[in-house]
Amino acid sequence: MSSMKSGFLSGFVATYVVVSMLAMNNALQSIPEVHVARTLAAVMGYADRPAVGWITLMVFGVFLFGGLYAAFHQRLPVTKTLPKGLLLGMVSWLLMMVVFMPLGGAGLFGLERSAVVPLVTLVLNLIYWVVLAAMYRYCAGAQPQRQGGIRT
């Protein structure tokens, strides 16, 4: 499978997992302060239309992040799949907390909503990126690497 196809498919699977978790949270209202789609819609100027946020979340998750991962995964300073996902999850979470949350009216780190928002969004970001990295490795058919004469 080509690199970009693998990236898009991996992005789709990871986005599906995280969007399912967000949809369950919205249905159960277990953590009502966490509403990523509404925050994205607010950033885009459509605060009253959460569907815009859901569509944006899907497009970013599948095409933007999946494509970027496919293009740059070999250039990352980490070689193993799990640490790659964790590293990218922490970086994307930090950008989300410092840039998008204030733009969406939630304040720095989303603390104007609740103290639980940073923790929950960190977990969601880590899950997304670990699933994306693992799925990409599976789809791209990663070849075993030689390390010290031992195949891993």
Backbone as ProteinMPNN parsed JSONL, in Angstrom:
{"seq_chain_A": "MSSMKSGFLSGFVATYVVVSMLAMNNALQSIPEVHVARTLAAVMGYADRPAVGWITLMVFGVFLFGGLYAAFHQRLPVTKTLPKGLLLGMVSWLLMMVVFMPLGGAGLFGLERSAVVPLVTLVLNLIYWVVLAAMYRYCAGAQPQRQGGIRT", "coords_chain_A": {"N_chain_A": [[0.851, -1.176, 0.0], [0.502, 2.256, -0.75], [2.358, 5.014, 0.677], [0.918, 7.414, 1.32], [-1.741, 6.52, 1.133], [-1.726, 4.677, 3.194], [-1.298, 6.447, 5.298], [-3.663, 8.006, 5.214], [-5.619, 6.029, 5.664], [-4.809, 5.143, 8.185], [-5.124, 7.529, 9.601], [-7.89, 7.731, 9.378], [-8.797, 5.51, 10.888], [-7.726, 6.113, 13.441], [-8.99, 8.565, 13.903], [-11.636, 7.737, 13.89], [-11.692, 6.173, 16.22], [-11.181, 8.099, 18.251], [-13.216, 9.998, 17.773], [-15.413, 8.391, 18.266], [-15.092, 7.99, 21.001], [-15.437, 10.629, 21.88], [-18.078, 11.063, 21.051], [-19.428, 9.21, 22.647], [-18.877, 10.365, 25.12], [-20.297, 12.758, 24.829], [-22.909, 11.752, 24.587], [-23.302, 10.425, 27.035], [-22.67, 12.426, 28.751], [-20.605, 12.499, 30.613], [-18.245, 13.914, 31.024], [-18.88, 16.899, 30.65], [-17.545, 19.281, 30.084], [-15.681, 18.873, 28.147], [-15.624, 19.382, 24.913], [-14.614, 19.078, 22.035], [-15.307, 19.376, 19.341], [-17.129, 21.536, 19.353], [-15.408, 23.543, 20.217], [-13.593, 23.652, 18.066], [-15.396, 24.495, 16.088], [-16.003, 27.022, 17.09], [-13.514, 28.262, 16.86], [-13.373, 28.438, 14.127], [-15.319, 30.266, 13.645], [-17.954, 29.55, 13.759], [-19.554, 29.126, 16.122], [-22.117, 28.441, 16.894], [-22.718, 26.212, 15.433], [-22.079, 23.116, 15.81], [-21.693, 20.969, 14.068], [-19.974, 21.812, 12.081], [-17.566, 21.788, 13.451], [-17.32, 19.015, 13.957], [-17.036, 18.03, 11.339], [-14.696, 19.35, 10.593], [-12.931, 18.226, 12.448], [-12.923, 15.571, 11.532], [-11.846, 15.892, 8.913], [-9.32, 17.061, 9.465], [-8.222, 15.023, 11.103], [-8.199, 12.731, 9.416], [-7.145, 13.462, 6.815], [-5.26, 15.702, 7.033], [-3.564, 15.199, 9.403], [-3.104, 12.437, 9.086], [-1.932, 12.392, 6.515], [0.299, 14.074, 6.938], [1.679, 12.557, 8.828], [2.328, 10.305, 7.285], [4.034, 11.498, 5.454], [6.167, 12.466, 7.003], [7.003, 10.581, 8.922], [9.361, 9.055, 8.892], [11.324, 10.899, 9.352], [11.242, 11.635, 11.954], [12.755, 11.938, 15.201], [12.602, 9.637, 16.678], [12.565, 6.085, 16.606], [10.934, 3.853, 17.159], [7.517, 2.673, 17.138], [5.523, 3.12, 19.226], [6.766, 5.135, 20.975], [6.928, 7.176, 19.017], [4.219, 7.767, 18.529], [3.466, 8.62, 21.104], [5.139, 10.861, 21.464], [4.296, 12.572, 19.359], [1.659, 12.853, 20.169], [1.91, 14.295, 22.57], [3.078, 16.673, 21.624], [1.094, 17.622, 19.834], [-0.993, 17.948, 21.645], [0.018, 19.965, 23.306], [0.193, 22.106, 21.475], [-2.528, 22.319, 20.908], [-3.532, 23.117, 23.409], [-2.269, 25.581, 23.842], [-2.733, 27.123, 21.582], [-5.258, 26.55, 20.142], [-7.271, 26.209, 22.14], [-7.353, 28.74, 23.591], [-8.14, 30.333, 21.376], [-10.642, 29.272, 20.883], [-12.088, 30.194, 22.993], [-11.783, 28.975, 25.451], [-9.74, 29.517, 27.108], [-6.278, 29.491, 28.251], [-4.888, 26.318, 28.108], [-7.449, 25.358, 28.379], [-8.534, 25.879, 30.84], [-10.514, 27.605, 31.638], [-12.844, 26.297, 31.361], [-12.714, 23.854, 32.84], [-10.672, 22.131, 35.239], [-10.196, 19.571, 34.495], [-10.153, 19.393, 31.766], [-7.553, 19.743, 30.408], [-6.291, 17.288, 31.097], [-8.019, 15.264, 30.08], [-8.05, 15.9, 27.345], [-5.343, 15.492, 26.808], [-5.145, 12.699, 27.134], [-6.874, 11.891, 25.056], [-5.47, 12.892, 22.814], [-3.072, 11.407, 22.997], [-4.065, 8.795, 22.656], [-5.12, 9.031, 20.04], [-2.761, 9.539, 18.457], [-1.113, 7.335, 19.049], [-2.684, 5.215, 18.119], [-2.814, 5.985, 15.406], [-0.073, 5.831, 14.67], [0.498, 3.102, 15.155], [-1.344, 1.844, 13.452], [-0.484, 2.837, 11.014], [2.03, 1.668, 10.819], [1.235, -0.988, 10.619], [-0.305, -0.927, 8.219], [1.54, 0.034, 6.333], [3.292, -1.987, 6.292], [5.716, -2.325, 7.812], [9.132, -2.994, 7.706], [11.234, -5.312, 9.426], [13.743, -4.013, 11.591], [17.284, -3.911, 11.788], [19.098, -4.202, 14.685], [21.919, -4.154, 16.355], [22.516, -6.646, 15.285], [20.33, -8.219, 15.779], [17.123, -9.103, 14.788], [14.205, -7.139, 15.002]], "CA_chain_A": [[0.0, 0.0, 0.0], [1.332, 3.458, -0.821], [2.575, 5.719, 1.933], [-0.188, 8.338, 1.596], [-2.939, 5.724, 1.397], [-1.56, 4.15, 4.556], [-1.496, 7.57, 6.207], [-5.082, 8.367, 5.253], [-6.345, 4.948, 6.318], [-4.439, 5.203, 9.607], [-5.806, 8.703, 10.136], [-9.317, 7.415, 9.488], [-9.007, 4.597, 12.023], [-7.455, 6.852, 14.679], [-10.06, 9.559, 14.061], [-12.845, 6.992, 14.249], [-11.577, 5.78, 17.624], [-11.31, 9.274, 19.122], [-14.549, 10.577, 17.594], [-16.339, 7.505, 18.983], [-14.967, 8.304, 22.421], [-16.065, 11.939, 22.099], [-19.528, 10.904, 20.896], [-19.91, 8.556, 23.877], [-18.826, 11.373, 26.176], [-21.417, 13.679, 24.624], [-24.171, 11.055, 24.866], [-23.39, 10.137, 28.46], [-22.369, 13.675, 29.452], [-19.779, 12.178, 31.775], [-17.349, 15.062, 31.196], [-19.515, 17.858, 29.727], [-16.663, 20.403, 29.766], [-14.847, 18.498, 27.003], [-16.348, 19.356, 23.644], [-13.598, 19.465, 21.063], [-15.954, 19.812, 18.094], [-17.652, 22.895, 19.55], [-14.266, 24.45, 20.28], [-13.133, 23.829, 16.684], [-16.383, 25.319, 15.399], [-15.829, 28.388, 17.577], [-12.285, 28.778, 16.255], [-13.665, 28.727, 12.719], [-16.306, 31.328, 13.573], [-19.29, 28.968, 13.726], [-19.75, 28.611, 17.474], [-23.479, 27.922, 17.026], [-22.878, 25.054, 14.549], [-21.078, 22.101, 16.159], [-21.443, 20.068, 12.934], [-18.768, 22.325, 11.414], [-16.446, 21.275, 14.241], [-17.192, 17.574, 13.723], [-16.497, 17.852, 9.984], [-13.304, 19.796, 10.656], [-12.208, 17.199, 13.187], [-12.749, 14.42, 10.633], [-10.933, 16.245, 7.82], [-7.982, 17.193, 10.04], [-7.76, 13.736, 11.586], [-7.951, 11.771, 8.334], [-6.316, 13.94, 5.71], [-4.127, 16.528, 7.424], [-2.633, 14.512, 10.289], [-2.72, 11.171, 8.463], [-1.001, 12.695, 5.431], [1.553, 14.579, 7.502], [2.403, 11.442, 9.439], [2.893, 9.495, 6.207], [5.122, 12.237, 4.813], [7.287, 12.802, 7.879], [7.256, 9.621, 9.998], [10.749, 8.586, 8.875], [12.21, 11.994, 9.763], [11.12, 11.867, 13.391], [13.965, 11.493, 15.896], [12.314, 8.398, 17.389], [12.418, 5.016, 15.62], [9.894, 2.892, 17.535], [6.154, 3.126, 16.864], [4.857, 3.66, 20.413], [7.302, 6.451, 21.34], [6.542, 8.16, 17.998], [2.845, 8.169, 18.812], [3.427, 9.38, 22.354], [5.786, 12.153, 21.224], [3.395, 13.399, 18.553], [0.486, 13.149, 20.987], [2.241, 15.373, 23.513], [3.287, 17.913, 20.869], [-0.201, 18.126, 19.338], [-1.763, 18.4, 22.807], [0.555, 21.251, 23.735], [-0.28, 23.103, 20.5], [-3.972, 22.479, 21.105], [-3.766, 23.846, 24.651], [-1.714, 26.929, 23.805], [-3.234, 27.876, 20.433], [-6.669, 26.393, 19.793], [-8.173, 26.423, 23.277], [-7.633, 30.174, 23.762], [-8.906, 30.84, 20.231], [-12.013, 28.787, 21.017], [-12.725, 30.813, 24.149], [-11.675, 28.128, 26.636], [-8.597, 29.954, 27.903], [-5.039, 28.731, 28.141], [-5.042, 24.935, 28.554], [-8.866, 25.05, 28.574], [-8.825, 25.938, 32.263], [-11.724, 28.382, 31.908], [-13.952, 25.34, 31.399], [-12.537, 22.966, 33.983], [-9.3, 21.647, 35.408], [-10.113, 18.228, 33.93], [-10.02, 19.5, 30.308], [-6.213, 19.4, 29.916], [-6.002, 15.868, 31.279], [-8.818, 14.466, 29.152], [-7.567, 16.133, 25.982], [-4.049, 14.815, 26.683], [-5.427, 11.281, 26.923], [-7.43, 11.742, 23.701], [-4.387, 13.097, 21.849], [-2.172, 10.258, 23.054], [-4.759, 7.662, 22.025], [-5.177, 9.273, 18.599], [-1.463, 9.407, 17.802], [-0.62, 5.966, 19.184], [-3.453, 4.41, 17.161], [-2.376, 6.347, 14.061], [1.271, 5.294, 14.425], [0.422, 1.64, 15.092], [-2.079, 1.478, 12.236], [0.381, 3.145, 9.871], [3.052, 0.613, 10.746], [0.561, -2.184, 10.125], [-0.688, -0.731, 6.81], [2.709, 0.226, 5.478], [4.075, -3.211, 6.301], [7.064, -1.952, 8.247], [10.127, -4.06, 7.658], [12.019, -5.411, 10.669], [14.986, -3.246, 11.586], [18.415, -4.578, 12.437], [19.7, -3.46, 15.775], [22.904, -4.991, 17.025], [22.518, -7.98, 14.727], [19.114, -8.935, 16.147], [15.929, -8.563, 14.111], [13.115, -6.82, 15.932]], "C_chain_A": [[0.892, 1.233, 0.0], [1.36, 4.186, 0.513], [1.395, 6.638, 2.284], [-1.49, 7.591, 1.871], [-2.892, 5.158, 2.806], [-1.789, 5.247, 5.582], [-2.956, 7.949, 6.338], [-5.91, 7.295, 5.952], [-6.055, 4.946, 7.821], [-5.1, 6.385, 10.284], [-7.288, 8.46, 10.314], [-9.584, 6.546, 10.711], [-8.8, 5.344, 13.343], [-8.547, 7.891, 14.942], [-11.357, 8.882, 14.476], [-12.83, 6.624, 15.731], [-11.836, 6.982, 18.538], [-12.688, 9.917, 18.992], [-15.598, 9.706, 18.281], [-16.3, 7.78, 20.478], [-15.626, 9.642, 22.749], [-17.585, 11.853, 21.991], [-20.127, 10.213, 22.121], [-19.914, 9.537, 25.042], [-19.996, 12.342, 26.046], [-22.75, 13.016, 24.965], [-24.364, 10.825, 26.357], [-23.227, 11.38, 29.329], [-21.573, 13.42, 30.723], [-18.781, 13.287, 32.075], [-17.857, 16.15, 30.248], [-18.625, 19.035, 29.336], [-15.825, 20.14, 28.521], [-15.743, 18.383, 25.775], [-15.456, 19.952, 22.566], [-14.238, 20.005, 19.791], [-16.514, 21.228, 18.229], [-16.525, 23.918, 19.621], [-13.711, 24.705, 18.88], [-14.099, 24.698, 15.889], [-16.254, 26.777, 15.822], [-14.586, 29.028, 16.98], [-12.544, 29.194, 14.817], [-14.742, 29.802, 12.547], [-17.738, 30.833, 13.494], [-19.623, 28.345, 15.079], [-21.131, 27.991, 17.663], [-23.734, 26.694, 16.156], [-21.811, 23.989, 14.858], [-20.786, 21.113, 15.027], [-20.204, 20.508, 12.15], [-17.524, 21.819, 12.133], [-16.23, 19.791, 14.028], [-16.582, 17.307, 12.346], [-15.024, 18.247, 9.952], [-12.433, 18.77, 11.366], [-11.94, 15.989, 12.303], [-11.736, 14.729, 9.534], [-9.503, 16.377, 8.345], [-7.42, 15.832, 10.429], [-7.384, 12.774, 10.476], [-6.902, 12.302, 7.364], [-5.087, 14.736, 6.158], [-3.121, 15.739, 8.264], [-2.191, 13.165, 9.728], [-1.715, 11.376, 7.339], [0.336, 13.208, 5.929], [2.36, 13.467, 8.153], [3.06, 10.58, 8.365], [4.1, 10.182, 5.576], [6.362, 12.357, 5.701], [7.638, 11.745, 8.923], [8.7, 9.134, 10.031], [11.729, 9.652, 9.356], [12.142, 12.291, 11.256], [12.342, 11.306, 14.109], [13.8, 10.173, 16.647], [12.064, 7.297, 16.359], [11.283, 4.047, 15.916], [8.502, 3.512, 17.398], [5.498, 3.777, 18.08], [5.442, 5.001, 20.852], [6.992, 7.538, 20.309], [5.146, 8.687, 18.273], [2.746, 9.017, 20.066], [4.036, 10.772, 22.186], [4.864, 13.078, 20.44], [2.129, 13.764, 19.323], [0.738, 14.295, 21.951], [2.429, 16.705, 22.789], [1.955, 18.473, 20.387], [-1.068, 18.622, 20.488], [-1.294, 19.781, 23.254], [0.117, 22.365, 22.781], [-1.769, 23.38, 20.665], [-4.267, 23.342, 22.332], [-3.336, 25.308, 24.576], [-2.309, 27.768, 22.678], [-4.752, 27.769, 20.294], [-7.629, 26.608, 20.953], [-8.41, 27.912, 23.54], [-8.431, 30.768, 22.608], [-10.37, 30.442, 20.306], [-12.731, 29.329, 22.242], [-12.639, 29.992, 25.423], [-10.508, 28.53, 27.524], [-7.394, 29.062, 27.694], [-5.211, 27.367, 28.813], [-6.497, 24.559, 28.833], [-9.317, 25.169, 30.016], [-10.036, 26.805, 32.602], [-12.961, 27.487, 31.926], [-13.877, 24.481, 32.655], [-11.072, 22.545, 34.068], [-9.108, 20.256, 34.806], [-9.887, 18.266, 32.412], [-8.609, 19.185, 29.818], [-5.888, 17.915, 30.019], [-6.747, 15.005, 30.259], [-8.344, 14.664, 27.718], [-6.176, 15.537, 25.766], [-4.254, 13.329, 26.4], [-5.962, 11.05, 25.509], [-6.346, 11.914, 22.641], [-3.429, 11.913, 21.834], [-2.801, 9.038, 22.389], [-4.766, 7.837, 20.514], [-3.839, 8.966, 17.936], [-0.868, 8.01, 17.942], [-1.373, 5.041, 18.222], [-3.007, 4.713, 15.744], [-1.014, 5.733, 13.751], [1.238, 3.769, 14.286], [-0.276, 1.178, 13.817], [-1.232, 1.753, 11.001], [1.448, 2.068, 9.72], [2.449, -0.664, 10.188], [0.248, -2.061, 8.63], [0.511, -0.647, 5.877], [3.581, -1.019, 5.442], [5.516, -2.954, 6.674], [7.973, -3.166, 8.265], [10.86, -4.123, 8.988], [13.333, -4.661, 10.526], [16.067, -4.048, 12.275], [18.967, -3.655, 13.503], [20.657, -4.391, 16.503], [22.886, -6.428, 16.557], [21.273, -8.796, 15.059], [17.941, -8.293, 15.413], [14.843, -8.323, 15.138], [11.807, -6.82, 15.212]], "O_chain_A": [[1.923, 1.255, 0.672], [0.491, 3.993, 1.363], [0.927, 6.635, 3.423], [-2.258, 7.987, 2.747], [-3.893, 5.159, 3.522], [-2.405, 5.008, 6.62], [-3.441, 8.189, 7.444], [-6.8, 7.612, 6.742], [-6.965, 4.766, 8.631], [-5.585, 6.27, 11.41], [-7.885, 8.925, 11.285], [-10.502, 6.823, 11.483], [-9.611, 5.218, 14.26], [-8.975, 8.069, 16.083], [-12.091, 9.399, 15.319], [-13.846, 6.752, 16.415], [-12.617, 6.891, 19.484], [-13.269, 10.338, 19.993], [-16.572, 10.229, 18.822], [-17.335, 7.802, 21.143], [-16.295, 9.774, 23.775], [-18.3, 12.501, 22.756], [-21.206, 10.586, 22.581], [-20.839, 9.543, 25.854], [-20.616, 12.705, 27.046], [-23.622, 13.646, 25.563], [-25.462, 11.008, 26.882], [-23.602, 11.381, 30.501], [-21.82, 14.027, 31.765], [-18.498, 13.574, 33.238], [-17.318, 16.308, 29.152], [-18.915, 19.722, 28.356], [-15.314, 21.077, 27.907], [-16.507, 17.43, 25.62], [-15.528, 21.136, 22.237], [-13.76, 20.988, 19.225], [-16.382, 22.033, 17.307], [-16.675, 25.039, 19.137], [-13.392, 25.844, 18.54], [-13.671, 25.544, 15.104], [-16.383, 27.674, 14.989], [-14.601, 30.208, 16.631], [-11.995, 30.189, 14.345], [-15.042, 30.202, 11.422], [-18.645, 31.609, 13.195], [-19.941, 27.158, 15.156], [-21.3, 27.108, 18.504], [-24.853, 26.18, 16.137], [-20.755, 23.975, 14.227], [-19.73, 20.481, 15.029], [-19.473, 19.673, 11.619], [-16.536, 21.462, 11.491], [-15.089, 19.34, 13.929], [-15.707, 16.451, 12.208], [-14.203, 17.554, 9.35], [-11.32, 18.482, 10.926], [-10.838, 15.44, 12.326], [-10.858, 13.912, 9.256], [-8.572, 15.857, 7.73], [-6.27, 15.523, 10.119], [-6.374, 12.078, 10.569], [-5.884, 11.652, 7.127], [-3.98, 14.459, 5.697], [-1.956, 15.621, 7.885], [-1.029, 12.786, 9.876], [-0.751, 10.62, 7.222], [1.386, 12.829, 5.41], [3.586, 13.438, 8.043], [4.211, 10.169, 8.512], [5.073, 9.524, 5.208], [7.486, 12.349, 5.198], [8.511, 11.997, 9.753], [9.213, 8.826, 11.107], [12.856, 9.327, 9.73], [12.907, 13.112, 11.762], [12.907, 10.304, 13.672], [14.771, 9.65, 17.195], [11.417, 7.547, 15.341], [10.721, 3.471, 14.985], [8.336, 4.724, 17.527], [4.968, 4.882, 17.97], [4.678, 5.937, 21.084], [6.81, 8.699, 20.676], [4.91, 9.895, 18.254], [2.028, 10.016, 20.093], [3.504, 11.751, 22.709], [4.674, 14.235, 20.815], [1.588, 14.856, 19.151], [-0.115, 15.164, 22.131], [1.993, 17.747, 23.278], [1.707, 19.672, 20.516], [-1.798, 19.601, 20.337], [-2.108, 20.657, 23.546], [-0.284, 23.441, 23.224], [-2.215, 24.524, 20.574], [-5.151, 24.197, 22.296], [-3.969, 26.175, 25.18], [-2.385, 28.991, 22.795], [-5.453, 28.781, 20.325], [-8.715, 27.151, 20.749], [-9.561, 28.32, 23.698], [-9.301, 31.611, 22.825], [-11.243, 31.181, 19.851], [-13.875, 28.956, 22.5], [-13.35, 30.279, 26.386], [-10.31, 27.94, 28.586], [-7.475, 28.018, 27.048], [-5.636, 27.29, 29.966], [-6.751, 23.534, 29.465], [-10.359, 24.629, 30.388], [-10.536, 26.754, 33.725], [-14.006, 27.878, 32.447], [-14.833, 24.388, 33.426], [-10.338, 22.601, 33.082], [-7.973, 19.812, 34.628], [-9.468, 17.264, 31.833], [-8.473, 18.408, 28.873], [-5.271, 17.35, 29.115], [-6.156, 14.115, 29.648], [-8.247, 13.701, 26.957], [-5.857, 15.119, 24.654], [-3.602, 12.768, 25.52], [-5.543, 10.107, 24.838], [-6.31, 11.159, 21.669], [-3.018, 11.465, 20.764], [-2.133, 8.327, 21.638], [-4.453, 6.899, 19.78], [-3.786, 8.215, 16.962], [-0.18, 7.547, 17.032], [-0.765, 4.182, 17.584], [-2.835, 3.79, 14.948], [-0.824, 5.171, 12.672], [1.881, 3.213, 13.395], [0.163, 0.221, 13.179], [-1.263, 0.98, 10.044], [1.728, 1.615, 8.611], [3.075, -1.348, 9.377], [0.508, -2.988, 7.863], [0.495, -1.191, 4.773], [4.514, -1.097, 4.644], [6.432, -3.321, 5.939], [7.615, -4.226, 8.778], [11.085, -3.088, 9.616], [13.957, -4.677, 9.465], [15.801, -4.777, 13.231], [19.263, -2.487, 13.253], [20.226, -5.316, 17.192], [23.199, -7.338, 17.325], [21.175, -9.955, 14.656], [17.793, -7.071, 15.421], [14.583, -9.149, 16.012], [10.766, -6.574, 15.822]]}, "name": "protein", "num_of_chains": 1, "seq": "MSSMKSGFLSGFVATYVVVSMLAMNNALQSIPEVHVARTLAAVMGYADRPAVGWITLMVFGVFLFGGLYAAFHQRLPVTKTLPKGLLLGMVSWLLMMVVFMPLGGAGLFGLERSAVVPLVTLVLNLIYWVVLAAMYRYCAGAQPQRQGGIRT"}
